Amino acid sequence: MKSRTKVVVIGGGIAGCSTLYHLTQEGWTDVVLVERNELTSGTTWHSAAQVTNFGANQTMVGLKTHSIELYKRLSEDPEYPINYHHADGGIRLANTEAQMQGYRHFASMARGMGVEFEVIDAEECARRHPLISTTNLLGGLWDPLDGDIDPAQLCQALAYHARKAGAEVYRETPVTALTQHKDDTWTVHTEKGDIDCDIVVNACGYRVNEVGAMMGVHHPVASMEHQYFLTEDIPAIAVAGHRMPLLRCPISDYYSRQEKGGLLVGFYEQGCKTWGMDGIDPKFVNALCPDDLDRVMDVLEGAFERMPALQETGIRAVVNGPITYTIDGAPLVGPIPGKRNAFCIIGLRAGLGEGGGHGWMLAQQIVHGEACYDTWCIDPRRFTGHANVELTALKAIEDYQNEFRFHFPHEHRPAGRPAKTTPLTPILAAEGAEFTVVNGWERVDYIKPDPDFHPTLSFNFDEAFDLVAAEVKNVQENVGLCEVNGFNGFEITGADRHAFLDRMFCGAVTRRDGRVGLGYLLNHHGNIKGEATIANLPASDRGPARVWYGSAAASEYHDMDWLTAHLDPDEDVQIRSLTNDQTILVLAGPKARAVLSACSRGDWSKEAFPWLSVRECFVGFAPATVLGVSFSGELAYEIHVPNASVYAAYLALRKAGEAHGLKLFGARAVESMRMEKGFLHWKADLITEFDPFETSLDRFVKPGKDDFIGKEALLQRREDGPRKKLVTLRIDATHAPAHGGASLMQGDTVVGTITSGDWGHRVGMNLAYGFVAPELSTPGSTMQLDMYGDLVAAEVIAPSPYDPDYSRMRG
């Protein structure tokens, strides 16, 4: 065994084998995989191994497409061929128009990734899959490249090619401990000796937290028992003349695919069962859970109705084994939060189908720092401190019960709520608030007219449209109050804080006490890594001279990792998180100054407290820090208050607002207003695939600065010219917004992709942002939005259609 290598991958299932293979493909060949037993001895060996192109966003479609192309190439390799039933085709069924509309959206989204899905009616579903009934069926989504693969052969082939490139694989080599050294390198202790390495990868499937504990971390991954059975031969399959397409049925919670002359039929029963919550037997290797078909009888009855041939077919084998889930059902692939040189590729509930792409994404991150796609949807840091095992198990059960039911816009399922709250949460609930969820935080979405108000789940504008319009109108004409909890906040102190931040941001960073600025952080490729507000606070009885760094609620772990990773050892800089200690109350509207003046001592006039100012004060008797910033486009104040005092501040503002028409507003109103102002959303419009010039943020770049992270790459990108440009679009439709991922077309050619969309209530426009071909980025350029299969006109307009000179924000 080697005693020194660059990377040690722990785990020999699809996750580990794919990572090892792709590391060699990215040029790193001094890499090792260690497996406690034999390759594929965990979940991989009993996987149903279905390989689909379907994904909930473009990143997932892209990595699945890579998996399909890789598996096809491996299956045709004469040196080491594997069994891959490529392009049998697959259907996702639907029995409601809302589901069919969702499938049309996913087809539009996939088109931008070069993937062609087809939305078909019930009769066509039955024609392509002659075993199904059309009873209670509207149609489905056809994936022409759907198929299945032999899991053991696939992993052996990946390992074979990795070894051929120089990697080494050590089987029967249990890891017993992990030690990280002062230089952030690791020693992997095994029963056969120690291996020193630069980087460790946890690819341990359902044993993920056994290795996580060796690092001192816990991963939000839980396992569910999952059953499928194999049938005897079915005569109708023999006479069909083609392999049966794969079938996924959200109506009856089952799936099927052809297995030899019969079917493999799997179940996602409502009475499902977690596994391994209290530990896993070390001897559970190549093993299964006891059969429990009684648990799936309700699902089986639905399968019998959809596929009558099953009623006359015997069962020849039953498989019941553990599969892993995360809180949102998507895997965790990327850096482990709070650790250096440690990565994971875990929670792969659909591991075989996606594993080729996940290993590809991870290898790129390890070798190059970023992948070719923005990987936030699978980033381990998208969950923060609330992600414990109990919450993960609740969400795993819910995801399992809804395996084939995609999330609709504004759908927030009930399991695991509320995970994070403030003292105001029950107060706002009593006021009629409907809540959305942001990084586990319960945040007001809008105020309901009555407790029984429940909008229809749809991709169209829903029944809350007029409620949001009224909230926006009151903010525009009077004043509104909104709680923004969970907003990421760091306090940065030390003599070198300004020099440090200047190096982190690509633009000017204000150093003046009492002033606020907005800036962008780049990665080493010159693309956008983050967005943050910087506020300079002078020394006071509340602390030393310091900088407050504020960013998106979901970025808490992401930004802390990025900032601390770039601290020089000799810099006098300290970073402390305030995220869970403070809550923001946003006061917005032309009468906001009058309300604040009525409940807080001091001069709040435009001259004394202009736009982009910061001040410590009291709101009533609650200590507060006020920033003169706006995400709504109206005069607005961010009022940061310690959680212990936030209710007192809230009461003071509500009392002061009585004379000025103050009403509550929520996140949907904020979303509408920020679209009208040209303000961008991190990980929707601001992604690692594009640089600030392509994202139309030229004014926030200062190329003449001595140095900043990503400068050299950014200047080269500017010389090369833009690949895409982010634009504001007016959509010629009143029934629905543009949804992220939808394709923009000219004729049959995809020319762009939507990142955000919403109705602008103050300007009366259906607005969207999207990345388009540079030649189509000037105002007046026209194209068509593929909106659920219908082409609707879209026109590029100037950004910030509401108050473009920012006069209302300045007060």
Residue pairs with C-beta under 8 A, 6 or more apart in sequence:
1 170
1 173
1 190
1 192
1 193
1 195
2 32
2 168
2 195
3 193
3 194
3 195
3 196
4 195
4 196
4 197
5 30
5 31
5 32
5 168
5 195
5 196
5 197
6 28
6 30
6 31
6 197
6 198
6 199
7 23
7 28
7 30
7 31
7 32
7 197
7 198
7 199
7 200
7 201
7 366
8 31
8 32
8 33
8 34
8 186
8 188
8 195
8 197
8 199
8 200
8 201
9 16
9 19
9 20
9 23
9 31
9 32
9 33
9 34
9 201
9 203
10 16
10 33
10 34
10 175
10 188
10 200
10 201
10 202
10 203
10 204
10 211
11 33
11 35
11 42
11 202
11 203
11 204
11 205
11 207
11 211
12 33
12 34
12 35
12 37
12 38
12 39
12 40
12 41
12 155
12 159
12 169
12 171
13 39
13 40
13 41
13 42
13 43
13 44
13 155
13 203
13 205
13 351
14 40
14 44
14 47
14 151
14 154
14 155
14 158
14 348
14 351
14 352
14 355
14 359
15 203
15 205
15 345
15 346
15 348
15 351
15 355
15 358
15 359
16 33
16 35
16 201
16 203
16 345
17 33
17 39
17 154
17 155
17 158
17 159
17 162
17 355
17 359
18 158
18 345
18 355
18 356
18 358
18 359
18 360
19 201
19 203
19 345
19 359
19 362
19 363
20 31
20 33
20 158
20 159
20 162
20 167
20 169
20 359
21 158
21 159
21 161
21 162
21 167
21 359
22 359
22 360
22 362
22 363
22 364
23 29
23 31
23 162
23 167
23 363
23 366
23 367
24 31
24 161
24 162
24 165
24 166
24 167
25 165
25 360
25 363
26 363
26 364
26 366
26 367
26 368
27 367
28 363
28 366
28 367
29 165
29 166
29 167
30 166
31 162
31 166
31 167
31 168
32 167
32 168
32 169
32 170
32 195
32 197
33 159
33 162
33 167
33 168
33 169
33 170
34 170
34 173
34 175
34 188
34 190
34 195
35 41
35 169
35 170
35 171
35 172
35 173
36 172
36 173
36 174
36 175
36 207
37 171
37 172
37 285
37 286
38 171
38 172
38 286
39 152
39 155
39 156
39 159
39 169
39 171
40 151
40 152
40 155
40 156
41 285
41 286
42 204
42 205
42 206
42 207
43 205
43 206
43 321
43 322
43 323
43 324
43 351
44 151
44 152
44 155
44 205
44 351
44 352
45 151
45 152
45 286
46 288
46 319
46 321
47 151
47 323
47 351
47 352
48 148
48 228
48 255
48 257
48 264
48 266
48 352
49 148
49 149
49 150
49 151
49 154
49 352
49 353
50 90
50 146
50 147
50 148
50 246
50 255
50 257
50 350
50 352
50 353
51 64
51 67
51 68
51 71
51 84
51 86
51 146
51 147
51 148
51 149
51 352
51 353
52 64
52 90
52 143
52 145
52 146
52 246
52 353
53 61
53 64
53 65
53 68
53 110
53 115
53 117
53 143
53 145
53 146
54 61
54 64
54 90
54 92
54 106
54 110
54 117
54 141
54 143
55 61
55 62
55 63
55 64
55 110
56 106
56 330
56 377
56 406
56 407
57 109
57 377
57 740
57 741
58 109
58 110
58 112
58 113
58 373
58 741
58 753
59 373
59 374
59 375
59 377
59 378
60 330
60 354
60 377
60 378
61 109
61 110
61 113
61 115
62 113
62 357
62 372
62 373
63 354
63 356
63 357
63 358
63 360
63 361
63 373
64 353
64 354
64 357
65 113
65 114
65 115
65 357
66 356
66 357
66 360
67 353
67 354
67 355
67 356
67 357
68 86
68 145
68 147
68 356
70 356
70 360
71 82
71 84
71 86
71 149
71 154
71 356
72 84
72 86
74 80
74 81
74 82
74 84
74 154
74 157
74 158
74 161
75 81
75 82
75 83
75 84
75 86
75 149
77 157
80 156
80 157
80 160
80 161
82 149
82 150
82 153
82 154
82 156
82 157
83 149
83 150
83 153
84 147
84 148
84 149
84 150
84 154
85 147
85 148
85 149
85 243
85 258
86 145
86 147
87 144
87 145
87 146
87 147
88 146
88 147
88 148
88 243
88 244
88 245
88 246
88 257
88 258
89 128
89 142
89 143
89 144
89 145
89 146
89 245
89 246
90 142
90 143
90 146
90 147
90 245
90 246
90 247
90 248
91 120
91 125
91 128
91 129
91 140
91 141
91 142
91 143
91 245
91 246
91 247
91 248
92 103
92 140
92 141
92 143
92 248
92 250
92 404
93 125
93 132
93 137
93 139
93 140
93 247
93 248
93 249
93 250
93 251
93 306
94 100
94 103
94 137
94 138
94 139
94 140
94 141
94 250
94 251
95 136
95 137
95 138
95 251
96 138
97 138
98 408
98 456
98 457
98 458
98 459
99 138
99 250
100 119
100 138
100 139
101 458
101 459
101 460
101 788
102 406
102 408
102 459
103 117
103 119
103 139
103 140
103 141
104 119
104 788
104 789
105 459
105 739
105 741
105 742
105 788
106 117
106 141
106 406
107 116
107 117
107 118
107 119
107 141
107 789
108 741
108 742
108 743
108 786
108 787
108 788
108 789
109 741
109 742
109 743
110 116
110 117
111 117
111 743
111 750
111 786
112 741
112 742
112 743
112 750
112 753
115 145
116 144
117 141
117 142
117 143
117 144
118 141
118 142
118 144
119 139
119 140
119 141
119 142
119 789
120 128
120 139
120 140
120 141
120 142
121 138
121 139
122 134
122 137
122 138
122 139
122 140
123 134
124 139
125 132
125 134
125 137
125 139
125 140
126 132
126 133
126 134
128 142
128 245
129 244
129 245
129 247
130 236
130 240
131 234
131 236
131 237
131 244
131 263
131 307
131 308
131 309
132 247
132 306
132 307
133 305
133 306
133 307
133 308
135 305
135 306
136 251
137 251
146 245
146 246
147 246
148 246
148 257
149 352
151 352
154 352
158 359
159 169
162 169
163 169
170 190
170 192
173 190
173 191
173 192
174 190
174 191
175 188
175 189
175 190
175 211
175 214
176 189
176 190
176 191
177 189
177 214
178 186
178 187
178 188
178 189
178 200
178 211
178 214
178 215
179 186
179 187
179 189
180 186
180 215
180 339
180 340
180 341
180 342
181 187
184 340
184 341
185 196
185 197
185 198
185 341
186 196
186 197
186 198
186 199
186 200
186 341
186 342
187 194
187 195
187 196
187 197
188 194
188 195
188 196
188 197
188 200
198 341
199 341
199 342
199 343
199 366
200 215
200 341
200 342
200 343
201 342
201 343
201 344
201 345
201 362
201 366
202 208
202 211
202 212
202 215
202 219
202 336
202 342
202 343
202 344
202 345
202 346
203 344
203 345
203 346
204 210
204 211
204 346
205 324
205 346
205 348
205 351
206 221
206 223
206 275
206 276
206 280
206 322
206 323
206 324
207 280
208 219
208 221
208 324
208 344
208 346
208 347
209 218
209 219
209 221
209 389
210 280
212 218
212 219
215 336
215 339
215 342
217 336
217 337
217 338
217 339
218 388
218 389
219 332
219 336
219 344
219 346
219 347
219 380
220 326
220 327
220 332
220 347
220 383
220 387
220 388
220 389
220 391
220 392
221 324
221 325
221 326
221 332
221 346
221 347
221 392
222 274
222 277
222 324
222 325
222 389
222 392
222 393
222 396
223 274
223 275
223 276
223 322
223 323
223 324
223 325
223 396
224 272
224 273
224 274
224 275
224 322
224 323
224 324
224 325
224 396
224 397
224 400
225 272
225 273
225 274
225 275
225 289
225 292
225 320
225 321
225 322
226 266
226 267
226 268
226 320
226 321
226 322
226 323
226 400
227 266
227 267
227 269
227 291
227 292
227 293
227 295
227 296
227 318
227 319
227 320
228 264
228 265
228 266
228 267
228 318
228 319
229 264
229 265
229 293
229 315
229 316
229 317
229 318
229 319
230 259
230 262
230 263
230 264
230 315
230 316
230 317
230 318
230 319
231 259
231 262
231 263
231 264
231 265
231 310
231 313
231 314
231 315
231 316
232 262
232 313
232 314
232 315
232 316
233 260
233 261
233 262
234 261
234 262
234 263
234 309
234 313
236 309
237 244
237 258
237 261
237 262
237 263
238 261
243 258
244 256
244 257
244 258
244 263
246 255
246 256
246 257
247 255
247 256
247 257
247 307
248 255
248 404
249 255
249 302
249 303
249 306
249 404
250 402
250 403
250 404
250 405
251 302
251 306
252 299
252 301
252 302
252 303
252 305
252 306
253 267
253 268
253 269
253 270
253 299
253 302
253 401
253 403
253 404
254 265
254 266
254 267
254 268
254 299
254 300
254 302
254 303
254 306
255 265
255 266
255 404
256 263
256 264
256 265
256 266
256 303
256 307
257 263
257 264
258 264
262 313
262 316
263 307
263 310
263 313
265 303
265 310
267 296
267 299
267 300
267 303
268 299
268 400
268 401
268 403
268 404
269 295
269 296
269 298
269 299
269 401
270 298
270 299
270 401
271 295
271 298
272 295
272 397
272 400
272 401
273 292
273 295
274 393
274 396
274 397
275 289
275 322
276 322
277 389
277 393
287 321
288 319
288 320
288 321
289 320
289 321
289 322
290 320
291 318
291 320
292 320
293 300
293 318
300 310
303 310
304 310
304 311
323 349
324 346
324 347
324 348
324 349
325 347
325 349
325 392
325 395
325 396
325 399
325 400
326 332
326 347
326 383
326 392
326 395
326 396
327 383
327 387
327 391
327 392
327 395
327 396
327 416
328 382
328 395
328 399
329 349
329 395
329 399
330 347
330 377
330 378
331 345
331 346
331 347
331 348
331 349
331 351
331 354
331 358
331 378
332 344
332 345
332 346
332 347
332 378
332 379
332 380
333 344
333 345
333 346
333 358
333 361
333 362
333 375
333 378
333 379
333 380
334 343
334 344
334 361
334 362
334 365
334 375
334 378
334 379
334 380
334 381
335 342
335 343
335 365
335 379
335 380
335 381
335 561
336 342
336 343
336 344
336 380
337 380
337 381
337 384
337 557
337 561
338 557
338 560
338 561
340 565
343 362
343 365
343 366
344 380
345 358
345 359
345 362
348 354
348 355
348 358
349 399
351 358
358 378
360 371
361 371
361 373
361 375
361 378
362 371
364 370
364 371
364 372
365 371
365 375
368 525
369 523
369 524
369 525
370 523
370 524
370 525
370 527
370 688
371 688
372 689
373 689
374 683
374 687
374 688
374 689
375 688
376 382
376 683
376 687
379 558
381 556
381 557
381 558
381 561
382 439
382 554
382 558
383 439
383 440
384 439
384 440
384 556
384 557
385 580
386 419
386 420
386 439
386 440
387 440
391 416
391 419
394 415
394 416
395 415
395 416
397 415
398 413
398 414
398 415
398 416
402 413
407 413
408 457
408 458
408 459
409 458
409 459
409 739
410 436
410 445
410 455
410 457
410 462
410 464
410 668
411 457
412 435
412 436
412 437
417 437
417 442
418 425
418 435
418 442
419 437
419 440
419 441
419 442
420 439
420 440
420 441
420 442
420 485
420 486
421 441
421 442
421 485
422 483
422 485
422 583
422 643
422 646
423 643
423 644
423 646
423 647
424 483
424 485
424 583
424 646
424 647
424 650
425 435
425 442
427 647
427 650
428 435
428 444
428 483
428 664
429 435
431 447
431 664
432 447
432 448
432 449
432 450
432 451
433 444
433 445
433 446
433 447
433 448
433 664
433 666
434 444
434 445
434 446
434 447
434 448
434 453
434 464
434 666
435 442
435 443
435 444
435 445
436 443
436 444
436 445
436 666
436 667
436 668
437 443
438 485
438 486
438 553
438 554
438 667
439 486
439 553
439 554
439 556
440 486
441 485
441 486
441 553
442 485
443 483
443 484
443 485
443 486
443 666
443 667
444 482
444 483
444 664
444 665
444 666
444 667
445 464
445 666
445 667
445 668
446 464
446 467
446 468
446 471
446 665
446 666
446 667
446 668
446 669
447 467
447 471
447 663
447 664
447 665
447 666
448 467
449 467
453 463
455 462
455 463
455 464
456 462
456 463
459 736
459 739
459 788
460 735
460 736
461 735
461 736
461 737
461 759
464 668
465 759
468 666
468 668
468 669
468 672
468 761
469 761
471 480
471 663
471 664
471 665
471 666
471 668
471 669
472 665
472 669
472 672
472 673
472 761
472 762
473 761
474 480
474 589
474 661
474 663
474 665
475 588
475 589
475 632
475 634
475 665
475 669
475 673
476 589
476 590
476 634
476 762
477 589
477 590
477 661
478 589
478 590
478 591
478 660
478 661
478 662
478 663
479 587
479 588
479 589
479 590
479 591
479 592
479 594
479 595
479 657
479 660
479 661
479 662
480 587
480 588
480 589
480 662
480 663
480 664
480 665
480 669
481 585
481 586
481 587
481 588
481 650
481 653
481 654
481 657
481 662
481 663
481 664
481 665
482 585
482 586
482 588
482 664
482 665
482 666
482 667
482 669
482 670
483 583
483 584
483 585
483 586
483 650
484 583
484 584
484 585
484 586
484 638
485 553
485 583
485 584
486 553
486 556
486 579
487 550
487 551
487 552
487 553
487 579
487 584
488 550
488 551
488 552
488 553
488 554
488 555
488 556
488 559
488 579
489 548
489 549
489 550
489 577
489 578
489 579
489 582
489 640
490 548
490 549
490 550
490 559
490 560
490 563
490 575
490 576
490 577
490 578
490 579
491 543
491 546
491 547
491 548
491 549
491 575
491 576
491 577
491 578
492 500
492 501
492 546
492 547
492 548
492 549
492 573
492 574
492 575
492 576
493 543
493 544
493 545
493 546
493 547
493 573
493 574
493 576
494 500
494 571
494 572
494 573
494 574
495 572
496 571
496 572
496 573
497 546
497 547
497 573
498 509
498 511
498 547
499 571
500 566
500 567
500 571
500 573
501 509
501 534
501 547
501 549
502 509
502 705
502 708
503 566
503 707
503 708
503 709
504 521
504 563
504 566
504 708
504 709
505 519
505 520
505 521
505 532
505 534
505 708
506 519
506 520
506 521
506 522
506 692
506 700
506 701
506 702
506 705
506 708
506 709
506 710
506 711
506 714
507 519
507 520
507 699
507 700
507 701
507 702
508 517
508 519
508 702
508 705
509 517
509 519
509 534
510 516
510 517
510 534
510 536
511 536
512 536
513 536
513 537
513 538
513 545
514 536
514 537
514 538
514 613
514 614
514 615
515 535
515 536
515 612
515 613
515 614
516 533
516 534
516 535
516 536
516 612
516 613
516 614
516 627
516 628
516 629
517 533
517 534
517 612
518 531
518 532
518 533
518 534
518 629
518 700
519 531
519 532
519 534
519 700
520 528
520 529
520 530
520 531
520 532
520 686
520 692
520 697
520 700
520 701
521 528
521 529
521 530
521 531
521 532
521 562
521 709
522 528
522 529
522 691
522 692
522 708
522 709
522 710
522 711
522 713
522 714
523 529
523 688
523 709
523 710
524 709
524 710
524 713
525 688
525 710
525 713
526 691
526 710
526 711
526 712
526 713
526 714
526 715
526 716
526 717
527 687
527 688
527 689
527 690
527 691
527 710
528 686
528 687
528 688
528 690
528 691
528 692
528 695
528 697
529 562
529 688
529 709
529 710
530 551
530 555
530 558
530 559
530 562
530 682
530 686
531 551
531 552
531 680
531 682
531 686
532 549
532 550
532 551
532 559
533 548
533 549
533 550
533 551
533 627
533 629
534 547
534 548
534 549
534 550
535 547
535 548
535 550
535 614
535 625
535 627
536 545
536 547
536 614
537 543
537 545
537 546
537 547
537 548
537 614
537 616
537 625
538 545
539 545
540 616
542 616
542 623
548 578
548 614
548 625
548 640
549 559
549 563
549 575
551 559
551 682
552 681
552 682
552 683
553 579
554 682
554 683
555 682
556 577
556 579
560 575
560 577
563 575
564 575
566 709
567 573
567 575
581 642
581 643
582 640
582 641
582 642
582 643
583 640
583 641
583 643
583 646
584 638
584 639
584 640
584 641
585 638
585 639
585 641
585 646
585 649
585 650
585 653
586 631
586 632
586 636
586 637
586 638
586 639
587 595
587 596
587 636
587 637
587 639
587 653
588 630
588 632
588 634
588 635
588 636
588 637
588 665
589 634
589 635
589 636
590 634
590 635
590 808
591 660
591 661
591 662
592 634
592 635
592 636
592 637
593 604
593 605
593 606
593 635
593 811
594 660
595 653
595 656
595 657
595 660
595 662
596 604
596 619
596 626
596 637
596 639
596 653
596 656
597 604
598 656
598 659
599 619
599 620
599 652
599 653
599 655
599 656
600 617
600 618
600 619
600 620
600 624
600 626
601 617
601 618
602 608
602 609
602 615
602 617
603 609
606 810
606 811
609 615
609 626
609 628
610 628
610 810
610 811
611 628
611 629
611 630
611 809
611 810
611 811
612 628
612 629
613 627
613 628
614 625
614 626
614 627
614 628
615 625
615 626
616 623
616 624
616 625
616 626
617 624
617 625
617 626
618 624
619 626
619 639
619 641
619 649
619 652
619 653
620 648
620 649
620 651
620 652
621 648
621 652
622 641
622 642
622 645
622 646
622 648
622 649
622 652
623 641
623 642
623 645
624 639
624 640
624 641
624 645
624 649
625 639
625 640
626 637
626 638
626 639
626 640
627 637
627 638
627 640
628 636
628 637
629 636
629 637
629 638
630 636
630 809
631 670
631 673
631 674
631 677
631 679
632 669
632 670
632 673
632 674
632 677
633 673
633 674
633 676
633 677
633 679
633 762
633 800
633 802
633 803
633 806
633 808
633 809
634 673
634 808
634 809
635 808
635 809
635 810
635 811
636 809
639 649
639 653
641 649
653 662
654 662
656 662
671 758
672 758
672 759
672 760
672 761
673 760
673 761
673 762
673 802
674 681
675 756
675 757
675 758
675 760
675 767
675 768
675 769
676 760
676 762
676 763
676 765
676 767
676 800
676 801
676 802
677 800
677 802
677 803
678 728
678 799
678 800
680 686
680 695
680 697
680 726
680 756
680 769
681 755
681 756
684 740
684 755
684 756
685 695
685 726
685 755
685 756
685 769
686 695
687 755
690 723
690 724
690 726
690 771
691 714
691 717
691 718
692 698
692 700
692 701
692 714
693 701
693 714
693 717
693 718
693 722
694 717
694 722
694 723
694 724
694 725
694 726
694 771
695 726
696 725
696 726
696 727
696 799
701 714
703 711
703 714
703 715
703 718
705 711
721 774
722 774
723 774
724 752
724 771
724 772
724 773
724 774
725 771
725 772
725 773
725 774
725 777
726 755
726 769
726 770
726 771
727 752
727 769
727 770
727 771
727 772
727 776
727 777
727 781
727 796
727 799
728 767
728 768
728 769
728 796
728 797
728 798
728 799
728 800
728 801
729 738
729 744
729 754
729 767
729 768
729 769
729 770
729 785
729 794
729 795
729 796
729 797
730 765
730 766
730 767
730 794
730 795
730 797
731 737
731 738
731 757
731 765
731 766
731 767
731 768
731 785
731 787
731 792
731 793
731 794
732 766
732 792
732 793
732 794
732 795
733 766
733 785
733 787
733 792
734 766
736 787
736 788
737 757
737 758
737 759
737 766
737 768
738 754
738 757
738 766
738 768
738 770
738 785
738 787
738 794
739 754
739 757
740 754
740 755
740 756
740 757
741 753
741 754
742 753
742 754
742 757
742 785
742 786
742 787
743 750
743 752
743 753
743 754
743 785
743 786
744 750
744 751
744 752
744 753
744 754
744 770
744 772
744 783
744 784
744 785
744 786
744 794
745 751
745 783
745 784
745 785
745 786
745 791
746 776
746 783
746 784
751 772
751 773
751 776
751 783
752 770
752 771
752 772
752 773
752 776
752 783
753 770
753 771
754 768
754 769
754 770
754 785
755 768
755 769
755 770
755 771
756 768
756 769
757 766
757 767
757 768
757 769
758 767
758 768
759 765
759 766
759 767
760 766
760 767
760 801
760 802
762 802
763 801
763 802
765 801
767 801
768 785
768 794
772 781
772 783
772 796
775 781
776 783
776 796
777 796
778 796
779 796
779 797
779 798
780 795
780 796
781 795
781 796
782 793
782 794
782 795
782 796
783 794
784 791
784 792
784 793
784 794
785 791
785 792
785 793
785 794
798 804
800 806
803 809
